[in-house]
Amino acid sequence: MKKSTQPTINDVARLAGVSKKTVSRVINQSPLLNGDTRKRVEAVIAEIGYVPNPQARALALRRNFLIGLIHDNPNAQMVLNVQQGLLEVLRDTEFELIVHPVDRGSGSMLDDVRQFLERQRPYGVMLLPPISENDTLAELCAEIGCRFVRMGSAQFGPAANMVASNDREAVRGAVEHLAAAGHRRIGMIAGPHGFRSAFERQQGYEQALEDAGLPVQRTLVAQGDYTFESGMRAAERLLDLAPRPTAVFCSNDEMAAGALHVARQRGLDIPADLSIVGFDDTSIASHLWPPLTTVRWPIATMARAAALKLIGDNDEIADEPQDALFVSTLIRRASVAPPSA
């Protein structure tokens, strides 16, 4: 009795009247494929019972169906939001997400990443800030032949390898909102040194003050590291000033929550005595009381775009390029009011 054979991708392509490449795009859930073609290929797959063999395909491509997320970021919520965006695209495909944290302060970081790429052979990787700003790391990915997308608060590389936001302009608008409400002593809790996001956001803060005819005073800027505790420490320093600021812009929502906590401990009313603005629009912003005015950073949307850049075929990307720049917007809630005096 002749042994039955499993249907192959060639069988699917022949019966559907398409190329093997088109069948592969259907299997990989490419969002850039014609709907009618997708339905025809899926119908043939269902009819003949074709089951893709990811191991065989990985061997042929000399790549595993893994998308790597490489980061050294103290903001756990930001990392989770990125994972959410990536997984929304990877769900129901052959691809899986693998997370690889690194220590950017280590002299062996590049060797660590090289070993990870050579050992796991991912299909592509997403690089989170601040390590995404490391040109040598991007060159390493290119040298090994691994697709990569860099996430940033400004565009600092080719659009094909970037998902970037407009942090400087977004913060400028947020601080202008405070100035328009009548605030003249506007403090800032800045992000950590070495982060492009911290630099871009401080530049936006300073430009907004200059536009409003307000002096840029270094004493009104306190350093943080994107954590709740650093927001508390920075707020303590700003609220010890005499006169203290009547409003504070915080470089992320975690630090804004810390600042609000300290203000409450001191008996200050938010926003009557102190207006506070954050950045990110994470869930914490709407859960605080009063709800936090903040800049909505489209992290998950950027991550989805990064995933599409990584798993999309190069020809598809050339025909229908994914966005590289994503606009952050101010979300106005109850934590801002005109100064009481």
N, C-alpha and C positions, 0 to 999 in steps of 0.2 A: 504494500500500500504506500502510495507516495506521500511523503511527509509534507504537511501543509506549511506554508511559509507566511510569516507576518507581512502585512502590507507595508510598503515603504513610502518615503516622501516622494519618490519618483512616480509611484502609482497615483498618489493624490494629485500631483501636478498634471499628469497625463489625463486623468479623468475630469479634472476641473478645467483643463485647458489653460493653465497658467504656468508660470515658471516655478522652479524649486525655490527661488528667492521670495516669490510672492507667498508660497506656502509657509516659508519660514517666518515671514512677517505676520501672517495670521496666527501662527503658533505662539509668537512672542507678543501678541496682543498690541501690535503697533497701532497707535491712534491715528496714524496718517494714511491708513489704507482705505480704499474705496469701499463703501458699505455693501454694495451688491457683490463685489468680488469676495469680500470676507464671508458673506452668507453662502456663496456657492462653494467656497473651499471648505467651510465648516460642515456643510451638508455632505460633501464627499467623505470627509474625515469620519463623520458619524456613521455613514452608510457602510464603509468598508472596515471600520473599527481600527483605524490607524492610531497608534500610540507612539508619540515622539520618544526617542531614546536620548535623554539629556547627557548620559555618560558618553555615548558614542559621539554626540555632537561636540561635547567638551573636548574629547580627545582629538577630533578632527580640527577644531578651531584652536587647539592648544590653549584653551581658556576655560575656566570653570564658570558656571552661571551664577556668579556671585557679584554683588555690588558692594563695595567697601565704603564705609563711612569712617574717615580718619579725622580725629579731632583732638584738641587739647583746649577745652573750654570749661571754665568754672561754672557756667550757667546751665544747670541740669535741665531746666525747662526748655531752654533753647534747643538743646540736643534732642530732647524728646519730640519737640515740634518738627524738627528736621526729619527724624525717623518716621513720624506720622506721614509727612508729605511723600517721602520715598516709598513707603509701604503701600500707599494708595495707588501708586503707579505699578509697583511690582506684584501686587496681589493678583492671583490668577494667571501669572506667567511662570516660566521656568526659573525665574531669577529669585534669589534669596539675598537678604541683607546681612552683612557681617560688619560689626562695629569694632574698630581698632583704636583705642585711646593711646596717645603718645605724650611724651614730656618734652615740650619745645625747649625747655631750659637744659636738656641733656645734650652733651656733645655727641652722643651716639644716635640722635633722633633719625638722621638720614639713613644710617645703617639699619636701624630698626624698621623703618618704612621699606627699605629695599628688601630686607629679609621677608617682611610680610607679603610684598608684591610677588616675590619670586617663589615663596612657599605656597601661597593660596592661589596665585595666578587669577586674580579677579578679572571679570569682564571689563569693569571700570570702577573708578573710585570718586567719591565726592570729598573735597577738602574743605573743612570748616575754618573760619577765622579763629585765631590769628595765623595758624600755620598755612592757610590758603594764600597768605600774602608773601610766602617764602618762594621766590622765583626758582631757587635751586631745587626745591621739592617738586615744583611743576616740571622742571627739566628732567628730574629723575624719572617721573612717570612717563614722560615722552621717550626717554632713552630706553626704558624697559618695554615700551610699546603698549602701555596700559592707558586706556581712555581715562580722562579726568575732567572734572568740572570744579572750578574754584568759586566759593561763595564769599562775597565781600560787601562792605558798606559803600564801596565806590568801584567803578570798573577799572581794573588795572591789568587786563589781559585781553586776548582775542575773545570776541563775543561767543564763539563756538565753545569756549572753555570757561565761560563765566555765567554766574547769576548774581546780579548786584542790585543793591538798593540805593536810594538817594538820601542817605542819612543827613548830610549837611543841610540840604534844602528843607527836609522834614523838620529838623530841630529848629532851624531858622524860623519856620512858620509857627512852631509851638511857642517859642520865646516871644515872637511878635504878638501872639495871642495874649500872653501875660502883660506885655507892655501896653497893648491896646486896652486892657482892663484897668490900667492906671498904675501898675507896679513900676517903681523906679529903682528899688534895690532888689535885684533878681540874682539869687545865688545859683550855683550849679554843683551837683555831685557828679564828678567826672568818672569815666571808666578807667581801667588799668592802663599803665604805660605799656607801649608795645602793641596795642590793639589799634588797627586802622579805624575801627568803629568809634573808639574813644576819641581819636584825633578828629574824625569827620564831625562828630557830634559837638565837640568843643568849638570847632571852627564855626559851625552853624550858630551856636550860642553867642559867640563873640560878634559875628556878623549882624545878628539881630539886634544886639545892644547898640552897635555902631549905627545901624539904620534908624534906630529910635532916638539917637542923639544921647545915649547913655554911656558913661565911662565903663571901660573894661577893667575891673578891679580884681587883681589876683587874690585878694583876701576873701572874695566872695566865691572862689572856686575851691572845693574840697575834694580830695582824691578818694576814690572807692575802687573796688575790684569786682563789681557786678554781683556781690553777695548781699544778703539782708544785713548781716553784721557790719559790713563796711559802710552800708547806708546809714546805720545807726551812729557809727563813729563819726562819719562826715557831718551828719546832721547836728551832733553835739557841738562840733567845732563851729558850724555856721550859726547856730542859735545862741552861742556864747558871745557873738559879736555885738557890739553896741555902736550904732543901732544894728539890730539884726535884719536880715532880709525879710521882705514881706511875701516873697514867692521863691520857690526853689524848683529848678528843672533838674531831674535825675536821669542819668544816662540809661537806666533800665528800671523795670517795674519792681524788681527785688529790692533795689536800693531805695526806691520811692516808698515802698512798704516800711523799710527800716526808718526812713525819715519821718513818716507819719506816726510811727510808734513812739519815737522820741518826742515829737511835738505833743502828742497826747499825754505822755508822762509829765511834761512840763505844764500841763493845763491849758495848752493852746487849742483853740477851736479851728478845725479845718472845714471850710476855707476862710472863715471870718478873720482869723489872726494870721493864717499862713496858707497860701495857695501852693499846691504841689502838682507837678506834671511828671509823668514817667515816660518810658519808651519800651515798646514791644507789644503791648496789649495782650499779655498773657492772661490766663484765667484769674490770677491774683488781682488784676486791675479792677475787674467788675465785682470781686468778692469783698474788697475793702469797703470800709464805711468812713466817709462818703466814697462812692465809686470814683475811681481815679481817672482823671483826664490824662490821656496818654497818646503816644504815636503808635499807630498800628503798623508793625513791621511784618510784611507778608512772608514769614519764614516758611510756612508749609507750602505756599504757592511757589516760592523759589525752589524748594526741595523737589516738588513735583516736576518743575521745568528741568531741573538738573537730572532727574531720573530719565526723562524723555530724551535729553541730550545723550545720556550714557547708553541707553539700550536701543535707541533708534539707529537705523542704518545710516551710514554717512551720506549715501545718495539722498535719502529721505530728508535728512537735516538740511542738505544743500538746497533741495527743492522747497521745503517749508521750514525755515529756520525757527527755532524756539526763541522766545524773548530772552534778552540778556539783562535788561534793566526793569526793575519792579518798583513802583511808586509807593512810598509809605504815606499814610494819611493821619491827620490829627483827629482823635476821637474825643469829643467834648463831653465831659461828665460833670459831677458835682464838686470836684476838688479845687475849682478855680472860681474866685470872686474878686471884685475890686478890693483894694486894701481898706481896712477899717479906719485907718488914720493916715 
